[in-house]
Amino acid sequence: MERDALSLPQGHDRLLLHSCCAPCSGEVMEALTASGIDYSIFFYNPNIHPVKEYLLRKDENIRFAEQHGIEFIDADYDTDNWFERARGMENEPERGIRCTMCFDMRFERTALYAYEHGFKVISSSLGISRWKNMAQINDCGHRAAAPYPELVYWDYNWRKQGGASRMIEISKREQFYQQEYCGCVYSLRDTNRHRRAQGRERIKIGVQYYGMDDDGTARS
């Protein structure tokens, strides 16, 4: 795979990468590894619901991190805190203020961990997904890093020069679990409403895997 050589901003040599899931972080991780960048994965995603979905996404991310010999930092699954912050935003649309709150919350914890453990740069795999608003994500990242004078949020565009396509290629190669909604209970609700309106079945958690049929056989 052809990729540009990457370097961290301001000459720093260590990165704390917030990861939302294995499919989104696969290309990011391989690009960082190919460039010889020292990084650790920070998994903090209290928005993911239900717990079965959360564990599936986390376990896939752990598997891929171990495969590459990358440190995986497993943060708290404090769903009560997330639901408290989401109060009053239950019916907001995707990419709206509830998503901003969610990105803020996850990046704030990432920035705090980075500050407490000597990381000078943070970034996230969230922006590689075409379903996300990259400007919204980057605004939240910069805002989270701002209270710490020496901390930088790296807003690299992971989609460019084929990154988004390689994300899918890696997901199929690794047969990652394929989540069918963003992650939170409200996303699950709205996605199921949309599917029902189209005459489709509700989401079945733990069934879809990239490059595999529902019966577990690899697609030819």
N, C-alpha and C positions, 0 to 999 in steps of 0.2 A: 504494500500500500504506500502510495506517495504522500508524504506529509512534509510541511515546512518544519525546520528545526525551531523549537520553541525556547524562549528564555523568559525568566520571571522578570517582572518590572523592577526598576531601580537597583538592578544587580543582585537581588536577593537569591538565595539558593535553596529555600525550603518552603513548601506549600502545604496548607491545610485545605483539602478539597472536600467541600460538602457534597455528599452524594445522595440523590433521591432514590435511585434504583440502579440495578445492574445494566439494563438496556441503555439508559441515558449516560451512564458513566463509562461504559465499555470503551468507546472511542476516545473519550477524554483520558482515561487511564493509559491506554496503549500509546496515545500521542505523547503524553508526559514521559512514559517509560522510554519511548524511542528517542526522546531528547535528553535523556539522562537526568531528568529533574527529580530531586528528592521530594517525595510527598507522602502524606498520610490521608486516609479516608476518614471523614467524620460523618457518621450516620445519625442524624437527628431529624426525625420526621414524625412528630406526634399527631400530624393530621391524618395519617393513613388509617383507614377503617374498613372492615373490622380487624381484630387482632390477627386472624388467620391470614389476611392479605398482607398485613404489616410483616409478619414473620416470613412469608414467602418472599417478599421483596428484599428483606434484610438478609435472609439466608443465601439468596442468589448473589447478593453483593459480597457477602463474606467469602463465598466459594471462589468468585473471580479474583478478589483481593489476595486470597491465599495462593491461588494459582500463579500470581505475579509476585508473590513475596512482599506485598504491601501491607503496612500496618493499618488495621481496621479499628477505629475508635467507635465503640457502641455507646451512644448517649441514651439518656432516659427517654422512656415512652410516656411522657406526662400528658396524657390525653385530657385530663381534667383541666389543665392549664389552657390547652388549645381550645376546648369547647367554651371556656370562660371568655377567652378573647374573641371568639367567633359569635358571642351572644349578640343578637340583633341583626346579624348578617346572614341568617340562615337562607334567605331567599335571594341573595345577591347573585348575579350571573358569573360564570367563569370569566376570569381576567378582570374582575371587578375588585371592590375594596376588600372583600373577604380574602381573595388571593394575595392582595398586597399585605394584609395582616399576617397571612400564613408565611409568606416569604420573609417578612420582617422578623417574625418569631424565630424561624429556623436560622436566619443569618445572624441574629443577635446572639444566639447561643454559640454559633460557630465562631464569631468574633471574640466572644468572651473566652472560649477555650483557647483560641489562638494566642490571645494576650497572656493568658495564665501559663501557657506552655512554650512560649518563645518562638512561635511562628510569626513571621512578618508579612506574609501574604496569604489571603484566603481567596477561594473561587468556588464555583459550583457547577455541577453537571446539568442543572435545571434548564439552562438556556439553550441546550442543544436540540430540544424538542420543538418541532414546528408548531405544536399546539400551544406553546407558551409565548407570552409577550416579552421579548428580550429586554426592551427598554424598562419595563416594569420590574423585571428581575434585577437588572443592573442598578436601578435606582435604590432598591432595597439593600443590595449588597454594599453600595457606597455609604448609605445611611448607617448601616450596622458597623462599618469599620471606622466611621468618622470620630467617635468618642475616644479612640485610641490613636494618639498622634503618630506612632511609628507603624501602624497597621495599614496595609494596602489591600483594597479589593481589586482583584484582577478581572476585568470585564472582557476577556478574550472571547471572540466570536467563534465558538466551537463548531458552528454549522458551516462555516465557509470552506471553500476548496474541497468540497466533497465530504466534509465531516458528518453531515446528517445521513448521507448515503452509507458511509462506513459504519455508522452506528447500527443501521439495520443489518448490514452484512455480518458484523460481529455478533449481533444478537442471534441471527440464524445459525452461525457457526457454533456458538456456545449453547444454543437451544435454551436461551434464557426464558424464564417465566414472562409471559406477555400480559401485562395488566391492561384492562379494557376501560379504565376510567382514571381520572387524575389521581385520586387517592382518598379524598375525604368523604364523609357520609353524605354530604350534600351533592357532591359530584356523582357518587354512586346513585343517589336518588334521581338526579336529573338525567343521567345517562340511561337509566332504566325506563324513565318516562318517555324519552325519545325513542328508545328501542320498541316499546309497546306501541307507540304511535305509528311505527313502521311495520307492525305485525311481527316483530322479532322477539325471541325469548329473552328473558332477563339474564343479566350477567351471572355466570357460574364461576365462582372463585376457585382458583387452583386447577383450571382445566386447560387454558390456552398456553402453549409454549411456541416460541419462534421455531420455524422449521419442522414442526411436528403436527400430526393430525391429533384429533381429540382422543383417539384410542392409544396414543403414546408411540405410534410408529413414525419414523422419520419420513418426511416428504421426499419424493424422488425428484 
